[in-house]
Amino acid sequence: MGTAMLLKACGSAPDTADSAPADGDAPAAAGDGETIKVGLLHSLSGTMAISETTVVDAEMLAIKEINAAGGVLGKQIEPIQEDGASDWPTFAEKAEKLIDQDQVVTVFGCWTSASRKAVLPVFESKDHMLWYPVQYEGQECSKNIFYTGAAPNQQIEPAVDWLLENKGTDFFLVGSDYVFPRTANTIIKEQLKAKGGNTVGEDYLPLGNTEVTPIITKIKAALPNGGVIFNSLNGDSNVAFFKQLQGAGMTPDLYPVMSVSIAEEEVRQIGKEFLIGHYAAWNYFQTVETPENEKWVADFKAEYGEDRVTNDPMEAAYIMVYLWKQAVEQAGTTDIAAVREAAYGQEFAAPEGPVTMNVNHHISKTVRIGEIRDDGLFDIVSSTDGPIDPVPWNQYVPDTKGFACDWSDPAKGGKYETEGA
């Protein structure tokens, strides 16, 4: 699970907006129908619903705003929602339904890498388009996916660097047992090896499992005098983990936890009293001070309630709808090949700061480290001066060092060796 496979590029999409799709193929243009149909594919039930339902809220807000401003190409966006139900085969089935039956022109969806890996063959075989909003482990660069969350060099690697400089060199790695945590920890172990840190332990829980006592016992044994815990647990497992960590007397002054899947919404649902003083690495926090963020937070609360919070995956989901809209308008069509080409170089004044879509289908993003405070929000304790360019193929891992991705050049594509590698 920890090793991503090289992804094969698929055949080209139709060359013109007037090309008629074959039965079951992607729709070619916005001219078909009175609205432009898009798919929203997330877990609205199951262990991942704690995180994914809020992403849907952000996508729906973007769609509502775009429709209120006149839509796209003079048409209203019609969102069609499907529930992946925290089950990866279900994600694949729903992706096929959205493409084949509903004839959507694009899909905004997934959270876990397991769900993304499940739907990826669907989008590649049908040469369709998925926009994916969550930070992930990298080691992938598909022609059919645009990734608006962080690549590892925009989240995981800077978090490790900050911890080594500020919190210690002994790390215990804990994560959910699927693609993202295992690949992330492969990267972290190589990075620690290169920078003089130590991996003193590593353990995993099945996604949704709350039996965390054995892991906490292992952490205490491996770090009797304290040390860094790097946490890539996802979903409900985090609730049990942080409650039992505090119950075991493992406080953040001795056992600081750096999380890469805990944001404001998870803090709210887990209980801020269990998380104060721990850390998270993201590109966006609700406390980011930009005019765009001030407006977005106000608009989101006006739509969904003053008690609601915003977070990084929600922001990445919100902006990906706008990046897609801009690409469609530049292309003058919803034809997938044309939109893909038009997406390269798209810029957006996002709540997190300026972002740009790269030819490797990832966006340049600012990197931030936040400390959880007593109101459940984050104090930003570290931030890059500006956006960092994404590196999908990891440069610490020997198998991918020296490789890059460039979908604007057919000779390079999803994985090519750079000069001097």
N, C-alpha and C positions, 0 to 999 in steps of 0.2 A: 504493500500500500504506500510505503514511503517513497517509492521511486516512480516519478511520472514518466509515461511513455511518450516518445516523440509522436507528435500528432501529424497526420497526413492532411495535406491540403486537398480540398475537393474540387470538382469541376466548376467552371465559371457559371455565374448567374446569367439570365438572359441579357443580351446586349442592348436592347431598347426597351423603353417604357411600354411599348405596345405589344411586346411578346406575350402570348397567351400561355399561362402555366399549364403544364400537363396535369392530369388528374392526380391530386395529392401533393403537387409541387407548390412552392411558395408563390404567392400572388405577385404580379409583376409591377403594378402601378396603382396610384391612388385613384385612378379613373374608375375603378370597379366599385360601385356602390356609393351611397350618399354620405358615408362616414369613412374614416380611416380606422380600421380595427387593429388594436394592439393587445398582446397577451400580458397578463400579470400572473406569474407562476411562483407562488411562495407557500410555505407551510402555515396554514391558518389553524391547524390542529396538531397535536402531538408535542413532543419535547421541544421542538424548535419554534413553536408558536410564540414563546416568550419574547423572541427577538424579531421574527419575520413579519408579524402582523403590523408592527410599527413601520416597517419598510414599505408595506402596501399603502399605509396612510400617507407617507411622503410622496410616493408615486402618484397617488390619486390627487394630492394637492397640486402637484405640477401639472397634471392633465387638466384639472379644473381651471387653473390660471391660464394655461395655453388656450383652452376653449373659450374662456371669457375674453381673451384678447384677439379672437378671430380664428383660432384653430391653426391647422397646418395646411398649406396649399388651398386655403379657403374652405376647408372641411373640418368638421368637429372630430376629435379623437374619441373613439368608442372603446373603452377598456373592457376586456373580457377576463374575469378572474377565475383561476383554478387553484385548488388546494393540493399541494404536494404531500400534505399530511405527514411530514417528517419521515417519509418512506421513499427511498431512492427509485425503485421501480415505478412507483406512482408518478414521480416527477417525469420520467421518460414517457409514460403513457399520456400524461396531460400535455406534454410538449407536442407529441404527435397529434393530439386532438386539436390543439390551438392552431397548428400549421395546416393540417389536412382538412378538418371540418370547419373550423372558424375562419380559416383563410386570413389570419392576422399577418400584418406586414413586418412585424418584429415582436420579440418577447423581451420583457423586463423580468428577470427572475433569478431564483435560487438564493441560498445563503451558504450552506455547507459545501465544501469541495466535493463531498460524496454525491450531493445532488447535482452539482455542475458536471461531474464526471459521468453521471448517469444520463444526462440529457445531451452531452456533447456529441455522441455518435448520431443522434437524431438531427441536430442542427447541421452537422457536417454532411451526412448522407443526403439531406434535402437542400443543402447549400442555403440555409436560412440564417437568421441573425438573432443572437442573444446578447443582451446587455446585462452584465453581472456586477452588482454593487458592493461586494464585500471584500475586505482585505483577504489575501490568501497566500498560499505557500509558493507561488510562482512555479517554475519548472513546467510551464505550459505557455503556448502562444498560438492560439487557434485563429484561423482566418474568419471563423464564424462567430467569434465572441469578442465583444468590447468590454474591457475590465475597468471599472471606475473606482474600485477600492485599491488599497495599497499593494504593491509588489513587496517582497521581503526587504529590499533595500530602502523602502519607504516606511517601514514599521518595525519588523523583527530585528534587523541588523542594528538600526539606531538605538533600539531599546536595550540590546545587549551591550553596546558601547557605553551607553549612559550608566547602566548598572555596574559595569566594570569600573567605571570612573568614580561612581558615587556610593555604591552599596556593597561591593565585595566581589571576590573572584570564584567563590564556591557556589555552584548552581545545581538545584534539583529541578528536573523537568517533569511537569505533570500535564497530561492532556487527555482528550477524548480519543477513543481508539478508531480513528479513520484517517483519511488522506492528509488533511491539513496539519493536524498536530504532529503526526509522524514525520512528514517532510519538513515542517518547520524545525523540529528538533534535530533532524539531520543537519540542517543548515547551522543551527545554534552550536551544535557540538563541533563542527568544523571551524566555526568562527572563534569559539573559546580556545580551541587548540592553537589557532593562529595567533591569538592575542594574549595567551598566558593564563586563561581562565581554566576552571576545572568543572567537569560534569561529574557530580558525586552520586547521582541517581537519576532514574528515569522510569516513569510508570504511567499506565493508561487505564481509563475506565471506558467500558462500552457506552456509547452515546445514550444519555438518559439515565444511566445507572447512578444511584445515590449512595452506594456503599463505599464511602470515602475513608472510613476508619483505617483500613489497612494501608492506604497511601500515606495518611498522616503519620502513622506509626513508622513507616519507612523514612519519611522526611526527618522525623525527630532523631532516628538512629543514624542517618547519614549526616545530619547537621546538628549535633548535640548542643553546639554553642551558637547556633543561628547561622543564617546564610540566605541566599537569594532563592526564591521560588519563582520559576518562569511557568506561567499558567496558560495553557491553550485548551482548557476545558470549554465545551460549548453547551448551551441549553441549561436544563434543570440541574445538572450535576453541580453547577457553580453554587446553587443555593445551599446544598448540603456541605460542600467543601468549605465555604467561608464561615458558615455557622460552626462547624466542628473544629475548624482551625482556631477560631477564637475560644471555643470551649476547651481546647487543649492548652490554652495559655500561650499560643504562638502569635504574639503581637507583632505589628509591622515594624517596630523598632529593631527587633532581632530577626524577624522572618518577613521581610518585605516581599510582597507578591507583585510581580509585573504580569498583567493580563493583556491579551491581545484580542479577546472576544467579550470583554466586559466594558460596556459603555453606560451612559446615563440611564437608559431604560432598564438595563439589567440591575444597576445599583438601586433603582426605585423598587424593583420587584423583589430583589434579594433582601433588601433592608440596609440602608446606609450605615446603620450602627455596627454592622459586621464588616464594613469595608473601609471605614475612615482610616486614612494614612497609607493605604495601599495604592498601587500605581496602574496606569494603563498607557499604552502607546497607540496613538491614532493620528490621523491628519486633521481631524476636526473635533472640537469640543463645543458644547453650547456656550461656553465662556469666551470663545474667540471674539476678539474685538475688531470687527469690521462692520461698515455700514450695511453690507449685504446680509451679514448674519443677524444684525439687530432687526432688520426688516423680516427676514425669514422666520426667526423665532417668534416674533410678534404675529406674523401671518399664520404660522402653524398653531399657536395657542388660540388665536381667534377662531380657527376652523375646528379644533379638536378639544379645547378646554385649557384653562390656565394651569391646571395641575400637570399637564403633559410636558415631557421633555423632548429635546432633539438629541441626536447622536450621530456618530460618523457614518454607519451604514445607511441611515436614513438620509443624510446629506448626500452621500454618493448616489443613492437611488433617485433623489430629487433632481440632481444635476444631470444624471444620465438621460433623463427624459428630455431635458432642454438641449443637450448635446445632439441627441438623435433628431430632435425637431430642426435644429440649425442645419444639420447635414441634409435632411430631406429638402429643406427650403433651398439650400445651395444647389442640390442636385436637380430640383424642380420635379421630382418624382419620388415615389416610395420604392422603386426598383432597387433591389438589395445590392447589386453590384455597384450601382451609381451612388447609393447612400454610403456604402463602405468607402468608396474613393473620396467622397466629399467629407467624410468624418475626419480624415487626416488633417491635423492643424487647427481643428475647431477649438476656439477659446471660449471660456465662460468666466464671468465674474462671480465665482461661487461664494457661498457663506464662509468657506474655509480660506478663501483667497483665490487668486487667479489659477485656473487649471487649463491645460492644453492636451488635446488628444495626440498621441504620438503614432508613428507608423507601425509600432509594435502592438497597437491596440490597447495600450495602457496610458494613463494620464500622468502628467507631471503634477506633484502634490507637495505641499509643505508638511514637514514631519514634526510632531509634537508629543511630549511626554506630560501626562497629567497626574496629579495626586488627588485622591478622593477626599473631599472636605466634608464638614459636618452638615452641609445642606444637600449633600448628594450630588453636587456638581464637582467639577475638576479645577484645581489650580494648575495652570500651565507652568511647569517648572523648567521646561526646555523646549526650544523651538528653533528650527532652521530659519535662516534669513529670508528664504523664499522657496519656491517649488524645487523639488528634487526630481530629476528625470528617472523614469522607471527602468528597472533591469529585470526582465522576466526570468532569464536563465541565470542561476545563481553563480556568483564568482568565487565563493568559498568551497563549493562542492566540486571535487575533481572532475566528475563526469560532465559537468556543464560549464566549467571555467573556460572562458574564451569564446563562448557562443552568444549570439544575439538573434534578434527577430526583426524583420522588415517586410511587411506585407505590401508596401508600395513598389517593391522590386521583386518580380516573379523569380529572378535568379537567386534571391536570398530566402524569401518566405519565412516560415515559422521557426527555422533553426539553421543558422549558418555560422561558420567559423570566421571570426574577425581577423584582420591582419595582425600579425605579431602574436597571435594566441599560442 
